[in-house]
Amino acid sequence: MDLVSPRPFWPLKDGIPSNYPPLREDIHCDVVVLGAGISGALVARSLTRAGLNVVVIDRRDAAHGSTSASTALLQYEIDLPLTELTARMGRQDAERAYRLCHGSIDTIERLIHELGVDCVFQRKKSAYFASGNSEVKALQEECAARQAAGIAVEYWDEAAIASRFSFSRPGALISEQGAELDCYRLTFGLLDDAQALGARIFDRTRMDAIDCESAGVRLKTDRGNTIHARHAVFACGYESQAYLPKRVVKLKSTYALASDPIEQFSGWWEKCLIWETARPYVYLRTTTDGRAIIGGEDDPFRNPARRDRLVDKKTDRLAEKFRALFPDIELDVAFRWAGTFGETRDGLAYIGGVRQMPHCYFALGFGGNGITYSVIAADILRDLLLGRANDDARIFRFDR
């Protein structure tokens, strides 16, 4: 599947920080990780640091799937509000899922400091706006639920919003915990660190077949080479659906733009992360070199050609919405792109194994916060493969 439109922002900005060869021989390992995007990189580093012999393969250049199209807003919020998630799975597990995502942002910051990689990580506050008056009550209830779960969040009324922004909304949740980064560059930092620890990384290497055997898995590549592994981890995002016995995700197309550098961000309080209760929602962030990134206008994914034909039309609409919010900010569009993402029924990732595929595990960070889910997956899968108990695994299991 062609996951992104031509010319996404991050590869144009950063180039190719590291090069990895294609696989040209038969090899053995403890774990083969399929996917060299942010999910595969986090999992590979975690498993390598745990002492496992790890091989990573990707059919594309590393980080050139969904990772290259990510707008990289780091939020702890799950697409399903805590109140709704509680109704689905109970308060204990719903709160735990939110707190895990909350803590993942701290983990990412620590990882970046450990790696010493320049991926322009910045802490940001997050504003979640009620798109209309009908959402105010639910937003107030959501605020109370998060506070009861120990999450720092405030409710702002219309007057508080109008005093800080150039637009008005009937209500908003303001969260302290949020961040933005260049996840494309972080992916290369993670892969390079895993490689320094002994992982072997091969891109432009496609898996053509996989056989689950009694002692492990056997993968055949497009060049006719074989990978023998005790375990396989699928971290290839929405393409992983092809290997699952049942459909677990609904595919969507999302559109994004990055502006030319902006001198003054008039009416944008603290250049915070912005999103809204409407579905699909518009989401906004800034960059360290003064750009605005705006995403949204999601629609059902049908095929890459249709998605790519809509890039100009959809991003023009995003630019119009931005100008309506910030009439005093001069916005010139510099980059436009689109990507494919997936939604699950409860907004949660799928992490773990499936009965029909012995020795195979999945790290599927679907939804709006795939990066934070990938941090969680790295910890859960490390424990599962090492035979250690992990109480959080049941929250994200396939048969939940």
C-alpha positions, 0 to 999 in steps of 0.5 A, spaced: 500 500 500 502 507 498 501 510 505 503 517 503 502 522 498 508 524 494 513 529 497 511 529 505 514 534 509 519 531 514 524 527 508 524 534 504 526 537 511 531 532 513 533 528 507 536 521 509 540 521 516 542 514 515 542 509 510 541 501 511 542 496 506 537 491 503 538 484 505 542 479 500 543 473 505 540 468 509 540 470 516 538 467 523 535 471 529 531 471 535 526 477 533 525 480 526 521 486 526 517 488 520 517 495 519 522 501 520 518 507 522 517 510 529 513 503 531 519 498 529 524 503 531 522 503 538 520 496 539 527 494 536 531 498 540 527 496 546 528 488 544 536 489 543 537 493 549 534 487 553 539 482 550 535 479 544 538 478 537 534 483 533 533 484 525 529 489 522 526 489 515 522 494 511 520 494 504 521 502 503 527 506 505 527 506 513 521 511 516 518 513 509 511 510 511 506 513 515 512 516 519 514 520 514 507 523 514 506 524 521 504 531 524 507 529 530 503 532 535 504 528 542 498 528 546 496 523 551 488 524 549 485 517 546 481 519 540 475 516 545 474 521 551 475 518 558 468 518 559 466 514 553 472 509 554 470 508 561 463 506 559 466 501 554 471 498 559 470 500 566 474 506 570 480 502 572 482 500 565 480 506 562 484 511 567 490 506 566 490 507 558 490 514 559 495 514 564 500 510 560 499 515 554 500 521 559 507 517 561 509 516 554 510 523 553 515 523 559 518 517 556 520 520 549 523 526 552 528 521 556 529 517 550 531 523 546 536 525 552 539 519 552 540 518 544 542 525 544 538 526 537 536 533 535 529 531 533 527 538 536 522 536 542 518 541 545 514 541 551 507 544 549 500 545 552 494 542 549 487 546 548 481 541 546 476 546 544 468 544 544 466 545 537 459 547 539 455 549 545 452 542 545 459 539 547 460 543 553 457 539 558 460 533 555 467 537 555 466 539 563 464 531 565 471 529 561 475 534 565 472 532 572 473 524 569 481 526 568 482 530 574 479 524 578 484 520 574 490 524 577 491 528 570 492 535 570 487 539 566 483 545 566 476 547 564 476 554 560 469 558 559 468 562 553 471 568 556 477 565 558 478 563 551 477 569 548 482 573 552 487 568 550 486 567 542 483 570 536 477 566 536 472 564 541 469 557 543 464 555 548 469 551 552 476 548 552 480 543 556 487 545 557 492 540 558 499 541 561 502 534 558 503 535 551 509 536 546 511 536 539 517 533 535 520 531 528 519 523 529 522 522 522 529 524 525 527 520 532 526 514 528 533 514 525 536 516 532 532 510 535 535 505 529 542 507 529 542 506 537 539 499 536 544 498 530 550 500 535 547 495 540 547 489 535 541 490 531 541 488 524 537 493 519 535 492 512 531 497 508 528 496 501 527 489 503 520 486 502 517 480 506 513 475 500 511 470 505 511 468 512 511 461 515 509 459 522 513 453 525 513 449 531 520 453 533 519 459 530 517 463 524 521 463 517 520 469 512 522 469 505 524 476 502 523 479 495 530 477 493 529 470 495 533 470 502 530 467 508 530 470 515 529 464 521 527 467 527 524 465 534 519 471 533 516 476 529 513 483 530 509 486 525 510 494 526 508 496 519 502 499 521 496 499 517 499 494 512 499 489 518 492 488 517 493 483 511 496 478 516 491 478 521 485 473 521 480 479 522 479 486 520 481 491 526 481 497 523 478 502 519 482 506 514 482 513 513 485 519 509 488 525 512 491 531 509 496 536 512 500 542 510 506 546 513 507 553 512 512 558 510 516 561 517 511 565 520 514 572 524 508 573 529 503 568 532 498 573 534 492 570 537 495 563 538 496 562 546 503 560 547 503 556 540 499 550 544 497 544 540 490 545 538 484 540 536 477 540 537 471 535 539 468 535 532 469 529 528 473 529 523 477 534 527 482 539 525 489 539 529 495 544 529 502 545 532 508 549 530 515 548 529 522 550 532 523 554 525 517 558 525 512 554 521 505 552 522 502 545 521 495 544 520 492 537 519 485 534 518 479 534 513 479 526 514 475 522 509 474 514 508 480 511 505 479 508 498 485 508 494 492 512 494 490 515 487 484 518 489 487 521 496 492 524 492 488 527 487 484 531 493 491 534 497 490 541 494 483 541 495 483 539 502 489 543 504 486 549 501 480 548 506 485 547 512 488 553 510 481 557 510 480 554 517 486 556 519 485 564 517 478 564 520 482 562 527 487 567 526 486 572 521 492 576 523 497 571 522 499 571 514 499 564 512 503 561 506 503 554 504 509 551 503 508 543 503 502 539 502 501 532 503 496 526 505 497 520 509 493 513 511 491 512 518 486 507 521 481 508 527 479 502 532 472 502 535 475 504 542 481 508 540 486 503 543 492 500 540 492 493 538 498 490 542 500 482 542 499 476 539 493 472 535 492 465 536 492 464 529 499 466 528 504 462 533 510 466 535 508 473 531 506 479 535 503 486 533 505 493 535 499 497 532 498 504 534 492 506 530 488 512 532 491 519 533 496 518 538 500 512 534 507 515 537 505 514 544 502 507 543 508 505 540 512 507 546 507 502 550 508 497 545 515 497 546 515 495 553 509 490 553 512 486 547 519 486 550 516 483 557 512 478 552 518 476 549 522 475 555 516 471 558 515 476 563 508 478 566 505 485 564 499 487 567 498 492 561 498 487 556 490 485 557 488 492 556 491 492 548 490 485 547 486 483 540 480 479 544 479 485 549 
